[in-house]
Amino acid sequence: MGSNGAIKASWTTDGRISDSRYGSIGIQVTPAELAALSILLGSPLAVSGEPDVAPSRKGAFNISMSISATQDGRHQITLRQHKRNISHMPAARGSGFSPLYSKHLAAGSLPYSQDEKAVHSILVSEYTLKIVKSGSSLYLHNSYSKTTQTQFLSTLPNSRELSFQVASDSAQPLPSNPVIDAISLLPFVGGLVPLASMPLVKTVQFVAFGGLPPARLLQRLEGLVDKVNRHAPHLQIFGPLYEPQNIALLYRERERLGMLATDAKPADNIADKASRIQRYITLIARLTTMIPGMSTQGATETVQAATKREMERSYQDAVAAHNVNRSRSSSLVDSHACSECGARSKRFSTQVYSRSNRSSDLSMVTAASPTTSTGSTPHSLGKQVERLLKSDLPFSVDDVALVARLVIAAWTLSVEAVAWEEGEQGFQVLDTSKLPEQMVLC
């Protein structure tokens, strides 16, 4: 409460005064500010001369942006809020996205620490993905080369300096992996944003999948949301979609998510993707507060630490599965391969996805791969959620950490890719050099 006055004073001092322009209330904006707003909303800019804003132009929050020239030669930016579907209505407070992560992840930059002067982040490229797949120890060093992405980030409004690092493999074993550490924090810092670069998405996906296919992961997670909602429906924390009168809409949404796992690809726009990730973030928060015998802060810190361990185990599984697949591919090419190679690969794969009941140290296994009564193991991420669907609430810390990892995996299936390279498909970031120096946002 004591800081309220300071916050209001700062907002009054640093804020920009609006006035009446062209019959609307508006403020002047620069190209960099407009580019940042486009990324935060996940809304591409429709330029003058194009037809009326089409549905595909709507952003993550069903807001469209268009630019048009005024009679006196100036340029006016118009934001239009379109009617939101019930499935797009927001979940509980605290399930939104961080502006910092929104800007960085769209440019393939993964923030991992921050101090009073700078934001430190890892530039994730195809090379980063390659060394992550190798399983080598990683260390960070400063990046002095300027890329299209770093130059773009430097033009955007920032409260701190930007410090970029790149990851390289190390011959010496290191105590931690900075890439894994940064990925494990994403659900807790507003990092599951609507837009991200493709190399970054692939890197996160490799780590979070643990060498398993997703199968019906999205549909099963939606079922887990329903399970938690039915535990305390009066709280209404998952948005209008889970209200009793909208049960038919919820059924159709689950059917649509089930189709996403098959060849029949239904419509799945950026608003659909962003809204379900909001529900999954709310799911993590609710499961965390339900952990018995802990304060909210204590439970949050414990779950974050457990999620880091869960991601490390998943990463080890992913590397092991990658090596097995690579060995199998090599054996097919090698005409001199012995007949026992396939059996050895099969035995090794079985060891990777088996769980030791004698120890809680699952260094080769994710906690999401429990052995069933028949000795078999789940062969997809969707199957891992099924175990949670059969478990009683509240969940243990390890199970909540498992949910956090599965939500990160679901995000990689739901995030919209940003097109940076020539010929890439995806969200087109604004070219600030082609915009007027000053515009009016109304």
C-alpha positions in Angstrom: 0.0 0.0 0.0 2.9 2.3 0.8 4.1 2.2 -2.8 0.7 3.2 -4.4 1.6 6.9 -4.3 4.9 6.4 -5.9 3.4 4.2 -8.7 0.7 6.8 -9.5 3.3 9.6 -9.5 5.5 7.6 -11.8 2.6 6.9 -14.2 1.6 10.5 -14.2 5.1 11.7 -14.9 6.1 9.1 -17.5 2.7 8.6 -19.1 1.7 10.2 -22.4 -1.2 12.6 -22.4 -3.9 11.9 -25.0 -5.9 14.4 -26.8 -8.6 14.6 -29.5 -7.3 13.9 -33.0 -9.4 13.4 -36.1 -12.5 13.1 -34.0 -11.0 10.4 -31.7 -9.0 10.3 -28.6 -5.5 9.3 -29.4 -1.7 9.5 -28.7 1.3 9.8 -30.9 3.3 6.6 -31.4 6.6 5.7 -33.0 7.2 2.8 -35.4 9.1 0.9 -32.6 6.2 1.3 -30.2 3.8 0.1 -32.8 5.9 -2.9 -33.5 6.0 -3.8 -29.8 2.2 -3.4 -29.5 1.7 -5.7 -32.6 3.8 -8.4 -30.9 2.2 -8.1 -27.5 -1.3 -8.4 -29.1 -0.2 -11.0 -31.6 -1.9 -8.7 -34.2 -0.4 -8.1 -37.6 -0.9 -4.6 -39.1 -3.2 -4.2 -42.1 -2.0 -1.3 -44.2 -4.0 1.2 -46.1 -5.4 0.0 -49.5 -6.1 -3.5 -48.3 -9.7 -4.8 -47.9 -11.4 -4.5 -44.6 -9.7 -6.3 -41.7 -10.3 -10.0 -42.3 -10.8 -12.6 -39.5 -7.2 -13.8 -40.2 -6.0 -10.4 -39.1 -7.4 -10.7 -35.6 -4.7 -11.2 -32.9 -4.4 -13.3 -29.8 -7.1 -11.2 -28.1 -9.3 -10.7 -31.1 -8.0 -7.2 -31.7 -7.1 -6.1 -35.2 -4.8 -3.2 -36.1 -5.0 -1.1 -39.3 -3.2 2.0 -40.6 -4.7 4.6 -42.9 -3.7 7.9 -44.2 -5.7 11.0 -43.2 -6.6 13.9 -45.4 -3.8 16.0 -44.2 -1.2 13.4 -45.0 -0.7 11.9 -41.6 -1.2 8.3 -40.6 -3.8 7.0 -38.1 -3.5 3.6 -36.4 -6.9 2.1 -35.4 -7.4 -0.8 -33.0 -10.7 -2.7 -33.2 -11.9 -5.1 -30.6 -13.9 -7.9 -32.3 -16.5 -10.0 -30.5 -14.8 -12.7 -28.6 -16.0 -16.3 -28.7 -16.9 -17.8 -25.3 -13.9 -20.2 -25.6 -11.7 -17.1 -25.9 -12.9 -15.4 -22.8 -10.1 -14.9 -20.3 -9.5 -17.3 -17.3 -8.5 -16.1 -13.9 -6.3 -13.1 -13.2 -2.6 -13.9 -13.3 -2.8 -16.1 -16.4 -1.5 -13.5 -18.8 1.7 -12.9 -20.7 4.8 -10.9 -19.9 5.5 -8.0 -22.3 9.3 -8.7 -21.9 8.9 -12.4 -22.8 6.5 -11.5 -25.6 9.1 -9.3 -27.3 12.1 -11.6 -26.7 10.6 -14.9 -27.6 9.2 -13.6 -30.8 12.8 -12.7 -31.8 14.2 -16.0 -30.7 15.7 -14.6 -27.5 15.3 -16.5 -24.2 15.6 -14.3 -21.1 17.3 -16.1 -18.2 18.2 -13.3 -15.7 17.8 -9.6 -15.0 19.6 -7.0 -12.9 19.2 -3.3 -12.3 21.0 -2.5 -15.6 20.3 -5.2 -18.1 18.2 -8.1 -19.3 20.3 -11.1 -20.1 19.0 -13.5 -22.7 20.1 -16.5 -24.8 19.9 -16.2 -28.6 18.4 -19.5 -29.7 19.2 -20.6 -33.3 19.3 -23.8 -35.2 22.8 -24.2 -34.0 21.6 -24.0 -30.4 19.1 -26.7 -31.1 21.8 -28.9 -32.6 24.1 -28.7 -29.5 21.1 -29.2 -27.2 20.2 -32.4 -29.0 23.8 -33.6 -28.6 23.5 -33.6 -24.8 26.7 -31.7 -24.3 27.3 -29.4 -21.4 26.6 -25.8 -22.3 28.1 -22.6 -21.3 27.2 -19.0 -22.3 29.3 -16.3 -23.7 28.6 -12.8 -25.0 27.3 -12.4 -28.5 28.9 -9.4 -30.3 27.4 -10.0 -33.8 24.3 -8.2 -34.7 21.4 -10.2 -36.2 18.1 -9.1 -37.7 16.4 -10.2 -34.4 18.8 -8.4 -32.0 18.7 -5.2 -34.0 14.9 -5.4 -34.0 14.8 -6.0 -30.2 17.1 -3.0 -29.7 14.7 -0.7 -31.4 11.8 -1.6 -29.2 11.0 0.3 -26.0 13.1 -1.2 -23.2 13.5 -0.2 -19.5 16.9 -1.9 -19.3 19.9 -2.6 -21.6 19.9 -5.8 -23.6 22.7 -8.3 -23.1 22.7 -11.2 -25.5 24.5 -14.5 -25.0 24.9 -17.6 -27.2 25.3 -21.2 -26.0 28.2 -23.3 -26.9 29.2 -26.9 -26.0 31.8 -27.5 -23.3 34.2 -30.3 -23.0 34.0 -30.1 -19.2 30.9 -31.1 -17.3 29.1 -28.1 -15.8 26.7 -28.1 -12.8 23.7 -26.7 -14.7 22.3 -26.1 -18.2 21.3 -22.5 -18.6 18.9 -23.3 -21.5 17.0 -25.9 -19.5 16.9 -23.5 -16.4 15.4 -20.7 -18.6 12.8 -23.1 -20.2 11.7 -24.5 -16.8 10.7 -20.9 -15.6 8.5 -20.1 -18.6 5.1 -21.1 -17.0 5.8 -19.0 -13.8 7.0 -15.8 -15.3 4.4 -15.1 -18.1 6.7 -16.7 -20.7 4.2 -18.9 -22.6 3.4 -16.1 -25.0 1.4 -16.1 -28.3 4.5 -15.7 -30.6 7.9 -17.3 -30.8 10.6 -18.0 -33.3 10.7 -21.5 -34.8 14.2 -22.5 -33.6 13.2 -21.5 -30.1 10.0 -23.5 -30.3 11.8 -26.6 -31.6 14.4 -26.3 -28.8 11.7 -26.1 -26.1 9.8 -28.9 -27.7 12.8 -31.2 -27.8 13.4 -30.7 -24.0 9.7 -30.9 -22.9 8.6 -33.9 -25.0 11.2 -36.2 -23.5 11.5 -38.2 -26.7 7.7 -39.0 -26.8 5.0 -38.0 -29.3 2.3 -35.6 -28.1 -0.7 -37.7 -29.3 -3.8 -36.3 -27.7 -2.0 -34.0 -25.2 -4.1 -31.0 -25.8 -7.4 -32.9 -25.4 -6.2 -34.6 -22.2 -5.0 -31.4 -20.7 -8.4 -29.9 -21.3 -9.8 -32.9 -19.4 -7.5 -32.2 -16.6 -8.8 -28.6 -16.5 -12.3 -29.9 -16.2 -11.2 -32.3 -13.4 -9.8 -29.4 -11.4 -12.8 -27.2 -12.2 -15.2 -29.8 -10.9 -13.3 -29.9 -7.7 -14.4 -26.3 -6.9 -16.7 -25.1 -9.6 -17.9 -22.1 -7.5 -14.5 -20.4 -8.0 -15.1 -20.1 -11.7 -11.4 -19.7 -12.4 -11.3 -21.2 -15.9 -13.5 -18.7 -17.7 -17.0 -18.9 -19.2 -16.2 -22.0 -21.3 -16.5 -24.1 -18.1 -19.8 -22.7 -16.9 -22.6 -25.2 -16.9 -24.7 -23.4 -19.6 -21.8 -23.8 -22.1 -21.3 -27.5 -21.8 -22.1 -28.0 -25.5 -19.4 -25.5 -26.5 -16.9 -27.3 -24.2 -17.7 -30.6 -25.8 -17.1 -29.2 -29.3 -13.9 -27.6 -28.2 -12.6 -31.0 -26.9 -13.6 -32.6 -30.2 -11.7 -30.0 -32.1 -8.6 -30.5 -29.9 -8.9 -34.2 -30.5 -8.8 -33.6 -34.3 -5.6 -31.5 -33.9 -3.8 -34.8 -33.1 -5.0 -36.4 -36.3 -4.6 -35.7 -40.0 -7.9 -33.8 -40.0 -6.7 -30.3 -39.1 -9.5 -28.0 -37.9 -9.3 -24.2 -37.7 -6.9 -23.2 -34.9 -6.2 -19.5 -35.0 -3.9 -17.5 -32.7 -6.8 -16.6 -30.4 -7.7 -20.3 -30.0 -4.2 -21.1 -29.1 -3.6 -18.2 -26.7 -6.9 -18.8 -24.8 -6.2 -22.5 -24.1 -2.6 -21.7 -22.9 -4.2 -19.2 -20.5 -6.4 -22.0 -19.1 -3.4 -24.2 -18.7 -1.4 -21.6 -16.9 -4.4 -21.1 -14.6 -4.4 -24.9 -14.1 -0.8 -24.9 -12.8 -1.5 -22.0 -10.5 -4.6 -23.7 -9.1 -2.9 -27.1 -8.6 0.0 -25.3 -6.8 -2.3 -23.5 -4.3 -4.0 -26.9 -3.6 -0.8 -28.5 -2.3 -1.5 -29.3 1.3 0.6 -28.0 4.2 2.3 -25.1 2.3 1.8 -21.4 1.9 1.1 -20.1 -1.6 4.6 -18.7 -1.8 6.2 -21.8 -0.4 4.3 -24.0 -2.8 5.2 -21.9 -5.8 8.9 -22.0 -5.0 8.8 -25.7 -4.4 6.9 -26.4 -7.6 9.4 -24.2 -9.6 12.3 -26.2 -8.2 10.5 -29.5 -8.9 9.7 -28.3 -12.5 13.4 -27.6 -13.1 14.3 -31.2 -12.0 11.4 -32.5 -14.1 12.7 -30.7 -17.2 16.2 -32.0 -16.6 14.9 -35.5 -16.5 12.9 -35.0 -19.6 15.9 -33.5 -21.4 18.0 -36.6 -20.5 15.2 -38.8 -21.9 15.0 -36.8 -25.0 18.8 -37.0 -25.6 18.8 -40.8 -25.0 15.9 -41.3 -27.4 17.6 -39.0 -30.0 20.8 -41.1 -29.7 18.8 -44.3 -30.1 17.0 -43.1 -33.2 20.3 -41.8 -34.6 21.9 -45.2 -34.0 19.0 -47.0 -35.7 19.3 -44.7 -38.7 23.1 -45.4 -38.9 22.5 -49.1 -38.6 20.2 -49.0 -41.6 22.9 -47.3 -43.7 25.7 -49.5 -42.5 25.7 -52.6 -44.6 28.1 -54.3 -42.2 25.9 -53.8 -39.1 25.4 -56.9 -37.0 22.0 -58.5 -36.6 22.1 -57.9 -32.8 22.3 -54.1 -33.2 18.5 -53.8 -33.3 18.2 -55.9 -30.1 20.7 -53.8 -28.3 19.0 -50.6 -29.3 15.7 -52.0 -28.1 17.2 -53.0 -24.8 18.7 -49.5 -24.4 15.4 -47.8 -25.2 13.6 -50.0 -22.7 16.2 -49.0 -20.0 15.6 -45.3 -20.8 11.9 -45.5 -20.4 11.8 -47.8 -17.3 11.5 -46.6 -13.8 13.4 -47.8 -10.8 11.3 -48.4 -7.8 14.3 -48.6 -5.5 15.3 -45.0 -5.8 13.7 -41.6 -6.1 16.7 -40.5 -8.3 15.2 -40.7 -11.8 18.2 -39.3 -13.6 17.4 -41.3 -16.8 13.7 -41.0 -16.6 11.0 -38.3 -16.4 8.7 -38.5 -13.5 6.0 -38.7 -16.2 6.9 -42.2 -17.2 5.7 -44.5 -14.5 5.6 -48.2 -14.9 2.1 -49.6 -15.0 1.0 -52.9 -13.4 1.8 -54.7 -16.6 5.3 -53.4 -16.7 4.5 -51.2 -19.8 5.1 -47.5 -20.0 3.2 -44.6 -21.5 4.3 -44.0 -25.1 2.9 -40.5 -25.5 2.5 -37.3 -23.6 -1.3 -37.8 -23.8 -1.0 -41.1 -22.0 1.0 -39.4 -19.2 -1.9 -37.0 -18.6 -4.3 -40.0 -18.4 -2.5 -41.1 -15.2 -3.1 -37.7 -13.7 -6.8 -37.9 -14.7 -7.1 -41.0 -12.6 -5.3 -39.6 -9.6 -7.0 -37.9 -6.7 -6.7 -34.2 -5.9 -4.7 -32.5 -4.5 -1.7 -33.6 -6.5 1.8 -34.0 -5.1 4.6 -31.5 -5.8 6.1 -33.8 -8.4 2.8 -34.3 -10.2 2.2 -30.5 -10.4 5.8 -30.2 -11.8 4.8 -32.9 -14.4 1.7 -30.8 -15.3 4.0 -27.7 -15.7 6.2 -29.7 -18.1 3.3 -30.9 -20.1 1.9 -27.4 -20.3 5.2 -26.2 -21.7 5.0 -29.1 -24.3 1.4 -28.0 -25.1 2.6 -24.4 -25.6 5.0 -25.6 -28.4 2.0 -27.0 -30.2 0.0 -23.8 -29.7 2.4 -20.9 -30.2 2.3 -19.0 -33.4 5.6 -19.1 -35.3 7.3 -15.8 -36.4 8.8 -15.6 -39.9 12.2 -14.1 -39.9 14.0 -15.8 -42.7 13.2 -15.5 -46.4 10.5 -18.0 -47.4 9.4 -18.8 -43.8 5.7 -19.0 -43.1 4.3 -17.4 -40.0 3.6 -14.1 -38.3 5.1 -11.1 -40.1 6.9 -8.7 -37.8 6.5 -5.0 -38.7 9.3 -3.5 -40.8 9.7 -0.3 -38.8 11.8 1.3 -41.6 8.8 1.3 -43.9 6.5 3.1 -41.4 6.1 6.8 -41.0 8.2 8.4 -38.2 5.1 9.5 -36.3 1.6 8.1 -36.2 -1.6 8.6 -34.1 -3.0 5.6 -32.3 -6.8 5.8 -31.8 
